[in-house]
């Protein structure tokens, strides 16, 4: 079964590129992208629709690979923007009333909001120290590719932790695309509440 990515990711990426680099850059990049990526963008992309994972990985690899000396830095920049856009007023209110633990326990829900394949989990190691993981194949046709798993969850979760009153970091420390059985992340913070 081929995995899928939420349509809102495709529209956020396009809008972010146009806002930060201009319509011409987006048009050039889309013209250079693989045909299966252009087919998705030639259609109607609804925020709630599911699009082929292969197309998500294709546009991410193409755009960040061509436009950034360090594709990981570019993807992390976009994911920080995505975290800011997605953490709506209601979510911000809940996070401010909650805690980093409250948010980290729900990483599985957050992952499923964007991707149909993979299971995201979390466990507390110690106060202010959590381990998170993503279990799924290392198949870019089925699940998020290495640019997304390496740079996607961490900036998003760091923004959520900040809104929950914690100054902390989330780091991707193991990757299934580098031979590990699953992607692993370490979250650490000091509470500011």
LOMIKE-61502 format. One record per residue (C-alpha): x, y, z. Coordinates in Angstrom, 1 decimal, decimal comma, padded with zeros to 4 digits. Layout:
N
PT X Y Z
PT X Y Z
...
END
This chain:
193
PT X Y Z
PT 000,0 000,0 000,0
PT 001,3 003,4 -000,9
PT 001,4 006,0 001,8
PT -000,2 009,4 001,6
PT 000,5 012,9 002,8
PT -002,1 015,5 003,7
PT -002,9 018,1 001,0
PT -002,3 021,0 003,4
PT 001,4 020,1 003,4
PT 001,6 020,6 -000,4
PT -000,3 024,0 -000,2
PT 001,8 025,2 002,8
PT 005,0 024,4 001,0
PT 003,9 026,2 -002,2
PT 002,7 029,2 -000,3
PT 005,9 029,4 001,8
PT 008,1 029,2 -001,2
PT 006,1 031,9 -003,0
PT 006,1 034,1 000,1
PT 009,8 033,8 000,8
PT 011,4 033,3 -002,7
PT 008,7 034,5 -005,2
PT 006,4 032,9 -007,7
PT 009,1 032,6 -010,3
PT 011,2 030,4 -008,1
PT 008,2 028,2 -007,4
PT 007,3 028,0 -011,1
PT 010,9 027,1 -012,0
PT 011,1 024,4 -009,3
PT 007,8 022,9 -010,2
PT 008,8 022,7 -013,9
PT 012,0 020,9 -012,9
PT 010,2 018,5 -010,5
PT 009,3 014,9 -011,4
PT 006,1 014,5 -013,5
PT 004,3 012,8 -010,6
PT 004,8 015,9 -008,5
PT 003,5 018,2 -011,3
PT 000,4 016,0 -011,7
PT -000,5 016,7 -008,1
PT 000,0 020,4 -008,4
PT -001,9 020,5 -011,7
PT -005,0 019,2 -009,9
PT -007,0 020,7 -007,0
PT -005,3 020,2 -003,7
PT -007,7 020,4 -000,8
PT -006,2 020,8 002,7
PT -008,1 017,7 003,9
PT -007,2 015,5 000,9
PT -004,6 012,8 000,9
PT -002,0 012,9 -001,8
PT 000,7 010,3 -002,8
PT 003,7 010,1 -000,5
PT 005,9 009,8 -003,5
PT 004,8 013,3 -004,7
PT 005,5 014,8 -001,2
PT 008,9 013,3 -001,1
PT 009,5 014,3 -004,7
PT 008,8 018,0 -004,2
PT 010,7 018,1 -000,9
PT 013,8 016,4 -002,4
PT 013,6 018,5 -005,6
PT 013,1 021,9 -004,0
PT 015,4 021,7 -001,0
PT 018,0 019,7 -002,9
PT 018,1 022,3 -005,7
PT 017,7 025,5 -003,7
PT 019,7 025,0 -000,5
PT 023,3 024,2 000,0
PT 022,1 022,2 003,0
PT 018,7 020,7 002,2
PT 018,2 019,7 005,9
PT 018,5 023,4 007,0
PT 016,0 024,4 004,4
PT 013,5 021,7 005,4
PT 013,9 022,6 009,1
PT 013,2 026,2 008,2
PT 010,0 025,2 006,4
PT 008,9 022,9 009,2
PT 009,4 025,6 011,8
PT 007,1 027,8 009,6
PT 004,6 024,9 009,4
PT 004,6 024,5 013,2
PT 003,8 028,2 013,6
PT 001,0 028,1 011,0
PT -000,5 024,9 012,3
PT -000,6 025,8 016,0
PT -003,8 027,7 015,8
PT -005,2 029,9 018,6
PT -007,2 027,1 020,1
PT -004,2 024,7 020,1
PT -002,0 027,4 021,6
PT -004,5 027,9 024,4
PT -004,6 024,2 025,1
PT -000,8 024,0 025,1
PT -000,5 027,0 027,4
PT -002,8 025,4 029,8
PT -001,1 022,0 029,4
PT 002,5 021,0 029,6
PT 005,2 019,6 027,3
PT 004,3 016,1 028,6
PT 000,7 016,7 027,5
PT 001,8 017,5 024,0
PT 004,4 014,8 023,7
PT 002,0 012,1 024,7
PT 000,0 013,1 021,6
PT 002,7 012,9 019,0
PT 001,0 009,9 017,4
PT -002,1 012,0 016,8
PT 000,0 014,8 015,4
PT 001,9 012,5 013,0
PT -001,4 011,0 011,7
PT -002,6 014,5 011,0
PT -000,1 014,7 008,2
PT 000,8 011,2 007,1
PT -001,1 008,0 006,6
PT 001,8 005,6 007,2
PT 003,9 005,1 010,3
PT 003,4 005,1 014,0
PT 004,8 007,8 016,3
PT 005,2 007,1 020,0
PT 006,7 008,8 023,0
PT 007,8 007,8 026,5
PT 009,2 009,7 029,5
PT 012,8 008,9 030,5
PT 013,1 011,4 033,3
PT 011,7 014,8 034,2
PT 012,3 017,1 031,2
PT 013,7 014,2 029,1
PT 011,6 012,1 026,7
PT 012,3 009,6 023,9
PT 010,1 009,7 020,8
PT 010,1 007,4 017,8
PT 008,7 006,8 014,4
PT 008,1 003,3 013,3
PT 007,6 002,6 009,6
PT 009,5 001,4 006,5
PT 012,4 003,2 004,9
PT 010,5 003,3 001,6
PT 009,9 006,9 000,2
PT 006,9 005,6 -001,8
PT 005,3 004,5 001,4
PT 006,2 006,9 004,1
PT 007,9 010,3 004,7
PT 011,4 010,5 003,3
PT 014,6 011,4 005,1
PT 014,3 015,1 004,8
PT 010,9 015,0 006,4
PT 011,6 012,5 009,2
PT 015,0 014,2 010,0
PT 013,7 017,8 010,0
PT 009,9 017,6 010,3
PT 008,9 016,6 013,8
PT 011,6 018,4 015,8
PT 010,9 022,1 014,9
PT 007,1 021,5 015,1
PT 007,4 019,8 018,6
PT 009,9 022,5 019,8
PT 007,3 025,2 018,9
PT 004,6 023,3 020,8
PT 006,9 022,9 023,8
PT 007,6 026,6 023,8
PT 003,9 027,3 023,8
PT 003,5 024,9 026,7
PT 005,9 026,9 028,7
PT 009,1 024,9 028,1
PT 012,4 026,1 026,6
PT 013,7 022,9 025,0
PT 015,0 021,0 022,1
PT 014,0 018,0 020,1
PT 016,7 016,2 018,2
PT 016,5 013,4 015,6
PT 019,2 011,0 016,8
PT 018,6 007,7 014,8
PT 017,1 007,3 011,3
PT 015,6 004,4 009,6
PT 017,0 005,7 006,3
PT 020,5 005,2 007,8
PT 020,0 001,6 008,9
PT 018,3 002,0 012,2
PT 015,1 000,0 012,8
PT 013,2 003,2 013,5
PT 013,7 007,0 013,7
PT 014,3 008,1 017,2
PT 014,2 011,6 018,8
PT 015,2 013,0 022,1
PT 013,3 015,9 023,7
PT 014,8 017,8 026,6
PT 013,6 021,0 028,3
PT 013,6 023,1 031,5
PT 010,2 024,3 032,5
PT 009,7 028,0 032,4
PT 006,4 027,8 034,4
END
